[in-house]
Amino acid sequence: MTAAPATYAVVVPSVGRPTLQWLLDTLSAQDVDADHPGPLEVVVVDDRRGDVEPLRLSVPDTVAWTVRTVRGYGRGPAAARNRGWRAARRSGAEWIAFLDDDVELPAGWAHRLAEDLAACGPEIGATQGRINVPLPGSRRPTDWERNTASLQDADWATADMAYRTAALEAVCGFDERFPRAYREDADLALRVRRAGWQLVRGQRRITHPVRPADDLVSLRVQAGNADDALMRRLHGPDWRRAAEAPPGGFRWHAATVAALGTAAAGAGAALTATALGHRPARRSALAAAGAGAAAWGWLTGRFLLLRTVPGPRPGDPEFLPELSRMVRTSVAIPVAAVRHKARGWWRHRETGPWPVPVRAVLFDRDGTLVHDVPYNGDPAAVELVPGAREAVDAVRAAGLRVGVVSNQSGIGRGLLTREQVDAVNARVSELLGPFDTWQLCPHAPEQDCACRKPRPGMVLAAAAELGADPSECVLIGDIGADVEAAQAAGARSVLVPTPVTREEEVAAAPAVARTLREAVASVLGPAAGEGAEGAPQGFPTPAATAGARG
């Protein structure tokens, strides 16, 4: 008896590139059948920053799968992919196929993906597609084209990478402290391997065209050196070998910056000696400055040659523009690389394993802690939802801070006074015990404030008052605005639906619980009770991670 083909969903993080539609077009054009099915659904994560118009995507009515969009709020591809796969797993997919929004799927990709998944035994946690980067045939590639072409040999690149959903759940997905598309894929692969899974290469192929780029793109990508510092912190000094990553050139950059520093220091000392009339000291300082300048010139020239020799040749139309780019950026890159590496080292000097521990639980008020009475200004009308006292007490007993974040537009609409809202809040505290922070938004929707959920203002303010990073907070609420506010702030969330919760809000939520007590249990862990659907069992807490920091 032939086993049923594996089910999968496709997740595409996007910053709104026009190529996204072409990717969806090439996906829609795939031939699928019962033995080589298409995805159960496609989740596009709109990772543009700020308040933007919804992405307008076109998908033929003839395809058998749905395409839906959820917001990512510009927090980077790691966070966007997490948002996508956690929303997609509600479809029941066994696998999540991650694709970049600038790739193209050749005919037969879906067939080969199905075959790759079928070849994966239970010990396989992920299968990688093969990447083809088209390069010019009439000339040698530029530095940026060669940089993109390196994807062809990259291990575990998420341009086309299918992970078993169970493997993602086991390691809590991508580490969202990686803010750019660099190293987050290698980090995930290492953690999946250490969790006992194997990673393999499949036979399917995609095309990854070279994106247009400006003259300083190679300078900007040096920000990835901060991610290298995070990788070293998380995986030790031998992380490149473990991640099968090629050796970097940072040591040469550090030597170049050291030579530049020696030249500058020597020049400064020479000026000081001249002012003081110390001729021997002046000669010594000038010698040091000259040696430093010579070393810097040699190292910079070496770097320039390494970048230009493989590129366009004299006579090619692209030669002079490429030479200009290489000269300017070769001078600046070593300093930028060292600066970013130092910044990453400092920022992550006390970083521990992913996911970060939960230190605070924030609750929505109306519909979550108390029954929703529209524009309630009467403390006598406050009635707790079942299990509210037990849930809040459990959070306090776990040593976590507790807070409330609540939209109170009745104030801005003139239906309530601030004094009435404060009296209701005092009654909630009387019934549930004191909260460590109360955050409320008094504005009407048309006032366009930064604090009203789904905007992140109250979550950020609560985290700041509690002395926690937003990533260390979990927001529990009953509608999509609560989930979106948490997402926009960089916090986690659990949705507890009520009759007013829309179906699309439930479908987009990363974690859903049937009751408030169940939501809290998903945060605190199995010892606290049954967890939420789609939530880790449970989120790490400070007690659980004590001693885990290296």
N, C-alpha and C positions, 0 to 999 in steps of 0.2 A: 504494500500500500504506500503510495507516494505521499510524503509529508506535505502539508499545506505550505505555500510560500510564505516567507517572513513578511510581516507588515512593517511599514515604515511611514514616517512623516518627514517632510522637508522643512527645514528652518533656514531662513535667509535674513541675516541682519543687513540693513540698508541705511545709507545716508542720503537716499533719494537720487542716486545716480541714474541717468537716462538708460544705462545698460540693464537696469533691473527689469524693465519691460521686455528686453530682448531675451534675458534669461528665462522669464516666464513663458515667452513665446516658444523658445526651444524646448522647454519642459512640456508645454502643451502639445507640441508636435510629436512627442514620443509615442511609439507603437507599444501598446500594452495588451496583455491578455491574461487569462486566468492563471497561467503559470509564471507570468512576468508582470505582476500588477503594478499600477502606478501608486503614488502615495495615498494614504488615507486622507491627508490634508496637507496644505502648504501654509506655513505661518511666516509672514513677513514682519520683521521687527523694525519699525520705523525709528531709527536711532538718531534722528535730527534733534538738535537742541531747541529749547524754547517752545512757544506756542506756534504751531505751523498748521497749514491746511493739510487735511488727510491726503495720503498718497492716492493717486488715481491709477488704478491698475486694471488692465483689460485681460480677461481670460475667456476663451471660447465656452459657450454653453455646452459644447460637446464633451468636455473633459469630465471625468467621473469623480474628481476630487474638488474640494472647496479651497479657496484661497482667502485667508483673512489676515488682517493687520492688527498688531498690538504695538503700543508705544514703548520706546526704549529710553527716550529723553537724553540722548547724547552722552551716555555714560561709558561708551566704548563697546567694542565687539564682544568682549567676554561677558559683560553684563547683558548685552542684547541677546546673545546666544542662550544664556541662562533663561532670560525672559521667554524666549521662543520655545525651547524644549520643554520647559515646565508647563507652558500653555498647551503644547502639542501632545503631551503624554496623556491628557484627558481623552484623546482619541483611542487610547489603548495600543498605540504603536509599539512594537517590540524594538524598533530601531529609530534613531533620529539621524537623518542625512543632512549634514550641514553643507550649504553652498554659499559662496561669496556672491555678491550682487553684480559682479563684473565678469562672470564666467559665462561660457556658452556650452550647451550640452549637444554633442553630436548625435546623429541618429543612432539608435541602439543603446544609448546610455542607460535607459530604464531596464532594458533586458539584461545588460551586463551587471547592473547593480543588483537585480534580483538573483543573478547567478552568484555574485560575490557574497551576498547574504546567505544564500543556501549553502555555500561552502564553509561557512563559519560554524564550527562546533561550539558547544556551550562554554568552552574555555576562552573563546575569542571575544574580546570586548570592543574591538573597533576594526574597521577595514578602510583603507585609504585608497582613493582613486588616483589615477596617474594624470599628471598635468602636462599639457603641451602649451608652450608659450611661442607663438609665431614671431620670428625675427626677420628683419629685412634681408632679402636675398641679394640685393645689389650693392651692399656695403657692409662693413663691420658694425656691430651693434654699439650703441652709446652706453655710457655707464649706467643710466637708468634702465635701459633695455636689458642689460646684463643682470642688473639687480633683480628685475622681474623674472628673468629666465632662471634664476637660482631656485625658483619654486619647483622647477622640474625635478630637482634632486633633493628637495626638502623632505624631511621625515615628519609625518603626521600633520601636514598643513591642512587647515580646515577649509581651504578653498573647495575641497570635495572630500569630506571625511564622515563616515557613518559610524556612530557610536551606539552600542546597545544601551537602551534606556536604563536597564538595571545597573550598568556600569556607571552611568552618569549619576544615578541616584546614590550609588555606593560612595562616591567621592564628592557629592554635593556640587557637581558641575564645574564650570570654569571658575578660576580665581579672579574675582572682579577687581582685584587690586592691580591687575595688568590693564592699563587704560587704553592701549592701542593694539592693533593687530600685529603683535610681535611677542613671541615667547609664551603667550597664553596657551597656545596649542601644545608646545613642548611640555609645559608644566602639567597640563591635563594628562598628556600621554604618560608622563612619569608616575603620576598619582594613580592612574588606572592600572598601570603595570604593578605598582607596589600593592595594589589591592587584590592582586592575584589573577588579573586578566592578561591575555596576550593581544598584541596588535599586529595586523598583517596588511600587506598590500593586495588590493584587488586587481582586476583586469580592466575595469571600466576606465574611460578617459574623458577628460574635459579639455576645453580650450580656454586659456587665460590670456586674452590680448593685453598688450602693454598699454596702460592708461596714459593719456597725455599728462605731462608734468611741467612745472616751471623750472627755471634755471637753478633754484636753490633747494630743490626737493632732497638732494643728497645731504644737504646740511640739516634739514629738518628731521630726517629719519635718524639722526644721531641721538634723538631723545630715547631711542630704544636701549641705549646704554644704561639708562635707569632701570629698565626691565631686567637687564643682565645682572645688575646688583641685587634685584629681588630674587632672581633665580639662584644666585649664590647663597643668599640668606636662607632660602627655603630648602635647597638641595645640596648645599656644600660646595667646596671649591672644585670638585670633579663633576659638576653638573653637565658640562658640555659632552663628556664621554657618555654619561648615563643617558642623556637626551639624544645622542647621536647627532649632535650639532657640530658644524665645522669650526675649526679654531678661528678666533677673532683676531683683529689687528690692534686691539686696545693697547698692548704693551708698546707698540711703535708710536701710537698717539701719545701715550704717557711720556715716552722718551722725548718726543718732539716738544711737548709742553715744558718738560724739565729743561731742555736746551734753551728754549725761549726765555724761561724764567732766569736761567743763569746769565743770559745775555742782558736781560733787563736789570738784574741785580748788579751785575758788573758795571753797567753804564751808570746806574745810580750811585754806586760807590765811587766811581771815577769823578763824577761831578762833585760829590762831597769832599773827596780828597783834594780836588782842584781848589775848591773854596777855602779849604783849611791850609792849603800850601804844602801838603804832604806828597811830594813827588814820587817817592818809592811806592807808596800806597796807591797813587794814581796809576803808575805803570802796571802794578799787579792787577788792579781792578780792570784796566783796559785789556789786559791779556785774557782775563776771565771772560770779559764781555765778547772779545773776539772769538774765543774758543766756543762760547755758547752760540754766537751768531753763526759760526761756521757749521757747527753741528746741526743747528736748526735748518740752515739752508740745505745741507746734504739730506737730512731726513725728509724735508718738505719736497725737495726735488725727486727723491726716491719715490715718495708717495704719488707725486704727479705722474711720473713715468709709469708706475704700476697701473694707473687709471687710464692713461691715454694710449699706451701701446696697443692694447687689445681693441681700441675703438676705431672710429673712422680714420681713413688715411688722407694725407694731403691730396687735394684734388677733388675729394668728395664734397658735395654741397654742405654736408653737415660738419665738416672738419673744423672750420674756424669757430662756429658757434659752440661746438663741443669743447674745443681747446679753451675758449674763454670761460666756459662753465667750470672746467676742471681746474684752471689756474685759481680762480676766485675761491672755489669751495675747498681745494686742497690746502690752502692757507688757513681756512677757518675751521675745518672739520676736526683736527686734533684738539683744539681748545674746546670746541662744543662737546666732543665725546667725553673729555675728562670732566668737564663741568656737569654734564648729565649723569655720569657715573658717580661722581661725588654726591650729587643731589639725591640719587637713588639710594646710595649707601646710607646717607644720613636719615632719609625718610623711613627706610625699612630696617634701621638698626635694631629695633626691638620687635620686628614683625614675627608672628608665629604662624602656625599652619592654617590652611584654609579648611573650612570656613571660620571666620572670626567668631569668637564667643558672643552670645547675646548678653547684654548688660542691662537692658531696659525693655519693658513691654509697654507700649502706648495703646490706649483704647479709644476708639470712637465712643461718644456718649450715647446719643439717641439711636435706638435700634440695636445697640450692641450691649451696653451695660444696663440701660433702662429702656422700657417700652417707649416707643416714639409717640409723643404727644405733640402735634405740630405747634410750634411757637409757644411752648409751655413756659409760663412765668409763675406757676403756682407750685411751691414745694410740696404741697399735699398731694399733687397729682403724680409725683415721682413713684414709679413702681419698677423694681428690679426685674430683669429677665431671669428666668430660672437658672440657677447655678452661678450667678454673677459673684456672689460673696465668696463662694468656694474657689472660683477661678482666680479672683484677685488675691485672695489669701495664699493660694498656692504659689503665685508669682512672688509674693513677698517672702514666703517661707523658703524659696529657692535662692534668696539673697539678691534678687533683681530689683531694680528701681521700677516704679510704676508711674504712669502719667496718663493724662487725657488730652486729646486734641479734637476740638469740636467746632464745626461751622455753626454760627448763631446769627444767621442773616436777619432774624427778626429785629435785631437792634438797628441794623442799617435800613430796614424797611419801615421803621417806626412802629412796629407792632409790640416791641418789648423794650424795657429799659435795661441798662447794664446792671442795675441793682436787682432787678427781677431774675436775671440770668445768674448772678452771683448767689442769690438765695437758693435757686434750684441746685446749683453746683454744691453749695454747702450741705444741702440735704443728701445729695449723692455721696459726699464724703462722710456724712453721718452714718449712712447705711453701709458703706463699703470700706470705711477707714480712710485715713489721710493719703493723698496722692503726693508724689514728689514734685510734680509739675502739673499745672493746668494751663493749657493753651487754647484760646478760643479766637475765632475770627468774627468780628462784629459787622463785617461789611456785607452789603447786598451784592449780588452777582454782577450788576452793572458797574460797580465801583472798580472792577478790574484790579483787585489787590493781589499781593504776592502771597498772602497767607491762606486764602480760602482753598480748601481741598477741591479739586485735585492738584493744586499747586503745592509746592513743598515747604512753604514758609513755616507753618506750625511744627512740622516734623523736625526741621532744622533747628528751630528755636528750642523745642523740647530737648533735643539731643545736647545742644549747647548748655542749657541750664542743668542738665544731669551730668555734664562732664563726660559724655560718651560721643563716640563717632557715630554718624547716622547708620553706618553699616552694622553697628552693634545694637541696633534697635529693631524691634518687630512691632508693626502696627496691626492691630486686630480691629476690623470694621465690618460693616454689613453691606456696603455698596462699592461700586467700581471706583468712585472718587477716593475712597480710603486706600485702595490698592495703588491707584495712580499716584497719589501723594507720596506714598512710601517709595514707589519706584523712582519718582523724580528726585527724591532726597537721597537715594542710595540706601534706603532701609529695606528690610524684608516685611512681608505681609502675610496675613491669613484672613481669608474672607469667610464670614459666617452669614450665609444668605438668609434673608427674610422674604416675606411675600412681595416687598417692594424692590427686591434685587432683580435686575434684568438678566435674562438668560445669557446674553452676550457678555455681561460682566462676570458671570460665573465661568463661562468658557475661557475668558482671557486671564483669569486669576491664576497666579503661580501655585497657590495652595488654598484649599477650600476645606472647611470643617462644618459639620452639621450643627454643632452647638458651641457655645462659648467655652465650656469646660473642655471640649474636644480640641478647640483651637489652642488653649493654654497647654494642654497635654502635648500637642505637637511641638510646642516651644520647649517644654521642660524635659520631654523624653518619655520613654515607655513606662517608667516608674510612676508617672503622673496619670496614666490612663491611656486609653486608645487615642491614636494620633489622627491628624487631619489627612484627608485624601490629597495626595500630591505633596505632602510636607515631609521633610526629613524627620526621622523618629529619634530624637527630636533635634532641634537646633543646638549647637554647642553652647554651654553656659560656662561662666568663669570657673565654677567648681570642677566641671568635667574636663577643662583644659588646663588646670593648674599643673605646672611642670611640663607642659607640652612645648613651651617656648624655649628655643635653643639659646 
